[in-house]
Amino acid sequence: MAAPSNPNGANQYQLDPRQKMCWDLYVNPNSETFGNGLKSAIKAGYEPDYAEQITTSAWFKDKLRRLNMLEKAEKVLDRTLEYETKNSEGVVQVDLLRVQTDVAKHLTKTLGKEHYSERTEVTGKDGESFIPDKEAKERADQAVKSFLDGTAKHTSGE
């Protein structure tokens, strides 16, 4: 019997850990599979048949698109930082400088979160759960259930 194609229960809300591993192997210059989607996918645990098509999957193409956009934004940011702000008459071209800076900041904060943004997620890092283990999750679920049922014990701060 063939191995299940989705052994980790990935869906639109929960990524398959193999996706992150595959991408990390693909973009890491120190990885032996750097730049090779097939080898990165196989090393991450995908079956060879799926691994052969990994670079055509939507999540992979989206990551490549974002990586390309981030590289372009970083180039704009570099140009902006080195840009001569005065024109030939010695007048600062504030509007052009402001537009370039705003575009670069937006793209780096939204696409380059690992390096540029402040954390504002309502989940843990990379979408992981805040709740560290099964026991803590059960306690949290019970507390929410008690609160919603109206059976929660109220304590005062005194």
C-alpha positions as a printed Julia matrix, in Angstrom:
158×3 Matrix{Float64}:
   0.0    0.0     0.0
   1.34   3.44   -0.94
   2.2    5.99    1.71
  -0.48   8.64    2.28
   0.1   11.77    0.19
  -0.77  14.03    3.13
   0.52  12.27    6.25
   0.69  15.46    8.34
  -2.9   16.58    7.74
  -1.91  19.81    6.0
  -4.68  22.08    4.78
  -5.23  25.76    3.97
  -4.68  26.64    7.64
  -1.96  24.18    8.67
   1.13  23.76    6.51
   2.83  20.44    6.04
   6.19  20.57    7.87
   7.74  19.09    4.74
   6.89  22.31    2.86
   9.01  24.42    5.2
  11.82  21.89    5.2
  11.76  21.63    1.39
  11.81  25.42    1.0
  14.58  25.85    3.58
  16.71  23.25    1.8
  16.0   24.84   -1.58
  17.02  28.4    -0.58
  19.89  27.61    1.81
  23.22  28.04   -0.01
  24.82  25.68    2.53
  22.36  22.87    1.74
  23.51  20.07   -0.53
  20.17  20.45   -2.36
  20.38  24.26   -2.76
  18.48  25.42   -5.84
  17.29  21.9    -6.7
  13.55  21.5    -6.08
  13.49  17.75   -6.75
  16.32  16.89   -4.38
  15.05  19.32   -1.73
  11.57  17.79   -1.86
  12.86  14.22   -1.62
  15.14  15.12    1.29
  12.15  16.79    3.01
  10.23  13.52    2.81
   8.04  13.85   -0.29
   7.49  10.81   -2.49
   9.55  10.94   -5.72
   6.46  11.25   -7.94
   5.29  14.39   -6.12
   8.84  15.69   -5.7
   9.25  15.73   -9.5
   6.42  18.28   -9.67
   7.23  20.27   -6.52
   8.23  23.46   -8.36
   4.82  23.56  -10.09
   2.8   23.41   -6.86
   1.04  26.62   -5.86
   2.77  27.02   -2.48
   6.22  26.66   -4.07
   5.5   29.08   -6.91
   4.08  31.58   -4.43
   7.24  31.4    -2.31
   9.4   31.93   -5.42
   7.28  34.93   -6.45
   7.6   36.43   -2.97
  11.33  35.8    -2.91
  11.71  37.59   -6.26
   9.59  40.51   -5.05
  11.59  40.75   -1.86
  14.85  40.84   -3.8
  13.47  43.67   -5.95
  12.28  45.58   -2.87
  15.7   45.22   -1.29
  17.3   46.61   -4.46
  14.95  49.62   -4.33
  15.79  50.08   -0.69
  19.52  49.94   -1.48
  19.09  52.48   -4.3
  17.02  54.7    -2.03
  19.65  54.67    0.68
  22.34  55.63   -1.85
  20.15  57.99   -3.89
  21.38  61.55   -4.33
  18.47  63.45   -2.83
  19.29  66.76   -4.5
  18.59  67.55   -8.14
  20.94  69.57  -10.35
  19.74  72.8    -8.71
  20.46  71.44   -5.24
  16.8   70.92   -4.34
  15.84  67.76   -2.42
  13.37  65.59   -4.39
  11.3   64.6    -1.39
   8.3   63.11   -3.25
  10.37  60.61   -5.24
  12.39  59.66   -2.19
   9.23  59.18   -0.1
   7.57  56.95   -2.72
  10.63  54.71   -3.08
  11.01  54.4     0.68
   7.32  53.66    1.27
   7.24  50.92   -1.39
  10.41  49.31   -0.09
   9.19  49.41    3.53
   5.84  47.89    2.58
   7.34  45.0     0.64
  10.03  44.2     3.17
   7.56  44.25    6.07
   4.97  42.13    4.31
   7.19  39.75    2.35
  10.36  39.7     4.4
   8.84  39.16    7.83
  11.7   36.96    9.01
  14.17  39.8     8.62
  12.32  43.12    8.66
   8.94  43.16   10.36
   7.8   43.49   13.91
   5.85  40.47   15.11
   2.12  41.11   15.02
   0.86  37.57   14.52
  -1.88  36.1    16.68
  -0.21  32.72   16.44
   3.24  31.58   17.37
   6.22  31.95   15.06
   5.52  30.69   11.53
   1.88  29.95   12.43
   2.71  27.5    15.19
   0.45  27.25   18.21
   1.0   29.35   21.31
   0.04  26.35   23.43
   3.19  24.33   24.1
   1.76  20.83   24.62
  -1.36  18.65   24.66
  -1.93  19.0    28.42
  -1.84  22.82   28.24
  -4.24  22.7    25.28
  -6.68  20.53   27.22
  -6.55  22.95   30.19
  -7.1   25.93   27.91
  -9.99  24.19   26.12
 -11.59  23.32   29.47
 -11.22  26.92   30.7
 -12.87  28.27   27.56
 -15.67  25.68   27.8
 -16.26  26.54   31.47
 -16.37  30.23   30.65
 -18.85  29.72   27.8
 -21.01  27.39   29.93
 -21.04  29.93   32.75
 -19.45  27.41   35.12
 -16.07  29.11   35.33
 -14.85  29.87   38.83
 -14.45  33.59   39.35
 -11.55  34.72   41.46
 -10.94  38.21   42.72
  -7.59  39.91   42.56
  -7.65  40.62   46.32
